């Protein structure tokens, strides 16, 4: 790998006799620890042609360097021997193409910053796909800009328009497609016929409700093989969460991100720490599937606090799994502190428990339990803020 990296850097250091017509200063192609006698400076080009600040141009150049090295680790050096970044020729052509599609200089700067590899793309290859976004899909210039900032890489992989048209129809809007694409880039490169359409058909056959919501939360499902999707659906049913349940999509989303072994280990963790049965655990998961995605370390800290400090029985916690999803530092500990202060001062019933305290939104909680006591406990607001910052003060 080290030899491959050195060879790649050697290719990137090749000097070009052609200077940028926009910025002719001589500098380096990419930021490295050694001085390179290259004739073209990408950093200078980004500043002059894309209006980036020098610091931003430096970061974009570093990002490009990392991505080129990543490509070099997966592909032969012969494919990278001409990077199209030895002069301003190819970048100028790309900027002209983007400008011709209607993008402003500010739009172009944003797109290039998001994906600097676009500057080395083949104009011949991507031009038809870029223009088709406008002429075939009907995207406006702002929509094209947002698409490129999220998924310009798909233009280099072929015709993205057919997938984009399909998903606009499936999700109901271009904006929803972008939401899903941000969560999983494979959505716009996966095969419609071999993966996406069969997976949608499988979800429908399974009786899954709100397929668009499920695949918006977890778009990776559509890019999986149908066999793997079926396995995820079976695992959800094993947890006794039916496809018709409104929580089914949340269970499937968690299972799609975690292997069968990881989920089994998590279930054993809950049995061991909370002493719950299979039936009780299935009920807890059906109420709050997100508990399957939390780390053992985080869960153990919360369980220990709830049992030892808040005096909750393990079974009480199992019946209210939402408690395990709250932040220990920002919600559980600070609100428990406020509860104890108010109870000690006789301003709150001793029958009030932490679970009730956690159910209020932040603003409502402060209005009901802090602001209304500012005369009798004037330091409570500061103490609460201090506790949320990680420092538990003595009682006020």
N, C-alpha and C positions, 0 to 999 in steps of 0.2 A: 504493500500500500504506500509506503514511503517513497519507493522508487517511482511508482505511478504518479504520485503527487509532484515529485521533482520534475519528471518529464512533462507533466501538464503545465507547470509553472514556466518551464523553459519555452514551451510553445507560446504561452501568453506574453512572454518577454520579447518576442521577435519584433524588431523595430520596423516601422513602415516609412518609406520615403515620402508618402503622401501626407500632408498636414491638413488639419481640419480647416475648412474654409470659414468656419464660424469663430474658431478660437485657435490660432496658430501656435500658441505657446508649447514648448517642448517640456514634457514631464513624464509621468508614469502611466501605464495602462491600468493597473490595479494597485491598491495599497498593499504593500508587503513590507517585510522588515529590512529588505535590501534595496539599494538604489538601482533602478532599472533604466537603461538608456533607451526607453521607448519614445517614439516620435508622437504618439497620440495619448493624451491624458483623458481618461473617461471622467474623472472628477471635474476637470476644467470644462469639458463638454457639457456636463449636466448643469453646471452653473450658467454657462453662456447660452446654451440652446434650450434648456428646460426651466431656467429661472430658479433653480434650487439654490438655497443658501449653501455656502461652502461646507458647513458641518453636516448638513443633510446630504449633500452630494457625496461626502466621504462615507457616510453610513450606507448609502445606496450602492456605492462602489464596493464596499466590503461585503455587502449582501450578495452582490453579483459574483464576487470572487468565491464565496462559500458555495454558491449554487453551481458554479462551473466546476469546482472541485468535486462536488457531489455527483454531477453528471459524469465526470471523468472516472469516478469509482465504479460506475455501472456500465459505461460504454467504452469502446476501443478509442485509443488516442487518434486513430486515423479519422474518426468522425469529428474530432475537435480540432484537427490540424488547421482548419481555417475558421476562426471563431467569428468572423465578420465584425470584430471589434478592434482590428488593427489600425483602423482609420475611421474618419467620420462618415465614410460613404454609406455604409449600411444603416447606421443610426439616423443619418439625414433622410434616407429613403423611408424609414419607419415613421419618423416624425411627419414627413410630408403625407404619408398615407393616412395617418391619424387626423391630420389637419384637413385633408381632403374629405374625410368622413364627417367633418363638422366640429371636431373637438377643438376647444380653445387651448391656448398655451397653458392655462391653469389646469384644464382637464388632462392635457398630455403629461404635465409634470406629475399629477397625482397617479396616473396610470403607470408611468415609468418608475415612480418611486415604489409602487406596489409590486411591480414585476419588471425589474431591470433586464431580465433575460429576453424581454420582448425586443430589445435593441439589437439582438443578434439573430432574430427570426428572419426567415426568408420572406421578403415582401411578395414574391411571386406566389408563395404557398398560402399566406394568410390574407392577402388582399381580397380574394373572392369571398372568403368566409366573413371577413369584417364588413364588407359592403352588403352582404346578404342579411346581416343583422338589421340593417336599415331597410333595404329594398324588399326582402322576403318576409322577415319576421315582423317588420313594422316598428322597430324600436326607435324611440326618439334619441337625440344626441345625449341628453342627460342619462337615459337608460343605458345606452351603449357605454358611456363612461363608467357607470356603476358596475355594469357587467364585466368590463375589462379589469376593473380594480379587484373584482372577486375571482374572475375565472378567465383571464386572458390566455392562460396556458392551454385551455381547450382549443383555442384557435389553431395552435400549432399541431394538434392531434387530428385535425380533419374537420369535416362538416359537423358543426355543433348545432346548426339551425334546426335539423329535424328533431333532435332531442329537446331543444329549447321550445319549439312549437308544441311538442307533446306535453311537456311539463307545464307550460303556461295554461294549456287546456285542463290538465290534471289538477293542478293546485289552484287554478282560478285566477291567477294574476302573475305578472312578471315579478312583482315584489316578493311574493311568496316563494317563487323559484329561487330568488337570490338568498332568501333566508335558509332554505334547505341546502343550497350549494355551498354556502359559507360553512355549514356544519359538516359537509362531506363532499369534497371536490370530485369524487368518483361518480357522483350522480350524473354529471354531464359528459362523462366519457364511457360509461358502461353501455353495453349493447342493449338496445331497445328490445330486440327480438329474442335474444337468448336469456336476458336477465330481468330487465325492468318489467316488461309486459307479463311474463310468466309469474313473477313475484306478486304483482298486483292481482292477477287472476287467482293465485293461491290464497292470498289474504281474503279475497271475496268469498271463495269457496269455504274458507274456515269460519266465515260468519263474523269477521272482525268489523266492528263499528268504527266510523271515523278514520278510514284508511289514510286520507290525506293528512289528518292531524298526526297520526302515528308516524307516517313517513316524513313528516316535517320535523317532528321531534327526533326521529332516528332515521335519517335518509339512507344510512348505510345498508338498511334492510333491502332496499331495492337493488343495490349493487352486489349483494351476496348471491351465491348460487341458490337456486330454488331448494336444493336439498338442505342447505344450511338454514334457510328461512323456516322450512318445515320443522327442523330440529328445535329452533328457538320457540316456535309456536307450541310444540309438544312439551317443552320444559315449562312454559307458562301454564299449561293445563295441569302439569304435575304439581304445581303450586296451588292448584284448586282455584284458579282465577279464570272464569269462563270468558270466551271471546266477546260476549255481549255485555260484560261489565265495563263501566266507564273507566275503570282503572287498568283494564287489560293493556291498553296501548302504553301505559307507563311501565307496566311489568315487562312487556316485550322490549321496550327501549332500554331498560336496565340489562336484561338478559342478552341483548344484542351486543352490549359493550363488555360483557364479562363471560368468560368461558364457563362451561359446565362444571369444571373442577373448582373454579373460583367461587361460584355460587354455592356449591355443596359445602365448601369450607366455611363460607359465611353462615350458612344455616347451622352448621355444627357449632360455630362460635356462639350463636344466640342460644342454642340449647344448653351449652356449657355455662355461659355467664348468667343467663336469666332463668334457667331451669324450666323452659317452656316445652310443651309437647309439640308434635308435628302439626296437630290441628290448630293449636294456638298460634304457632309460628306462621302457618299458612294464612290465618286471619290477619295477623299483623302485616304480612307482606302485601296482602290484598288491599289493606288500608293505606299503606305507605311504602310502595315498592322501592323508593329511593334509599331505604335503609340497607339494601343489598349492595349498593355502590359505595358505601362509606368504609374507610379503612378500619381494621381491628383496633389500631392504636387510638384513633379518635373516638370510636364507639366505647372502648373500655374506659376512657377518661370521663365520658358523659355518664356511663352507667355507674361508675364509682361515685361521682358527684351526686347523682340523683338518689342513690341508695344511702350513702353515708352522710351527705350534707342536707339533702332535701327530705330524708326519711321516707322514701317511697319504696314500696314493696316491688320486687321484680315483676310479679304478675301485673301490678298496676301499670308498670312501664310497657309491658307487652301489649296490654289492652289499649295503650295510647302511644303507638310507635312514632307519632309525629314529634314527640319529645326528643327522640334521638336525631332528628334532622335539624334541630335548632343549634345555633352556634353556642358553644359553651362560654366563650369569652364575651360575646356581644349580647347574649340574651339570657341564658340560664343563670350564670353567676350574678350579673348585675341585678336582675329582677328578683332573684332570691335574696340578695342583700337588702333591696328596698322593702321587700315583704317583711323581713325580720325586723328592720328598723321601725316600721309602722306598727307592727304587732307589739314590740317592746314598749312603745310609747302609748299603747292603747288606742291607736288610730285606725286599727284594722282588726277585724275578727280573727281570732286564732284558728277558726275553722277554714279560713282561706288557705288554699294550697298553691304550690308553684305552678301546677298545670294550668289553673285558671289564670294566673298571672301571665303565662306565656302566650295566651290566645289573643291578646290585644295587639293591634298594630302599634308601631313605635310612637306615633303622635298621640293616639288615643291613650296609650299607657301613661305617657308623661302628663297628659291633661288630667287623668283620673287619679293618679297615684303620686304625682310629684308636684305639679303646679298648684293643685288645690291645697297642698300642705306647706306652701312656701312661708306662711306666717308662723306656723307652729314648728316646722323643721326647716329653717331657712337654708341650711347647708346641704340639704338632701340632693338638690339638682347637681351641685358640684361633685358630691360624693358618688352619685350615679355615673356621671361622666368619667370620673376617675376610675371607677370600677370597670367601665366599658373599655378603658384604655389599658386594662390589665393589672391595675393596682387596687387591691381591695383595702379600703381604709378601715380604721376602727369605727365603731358605731358613732354616728353623729348625734 
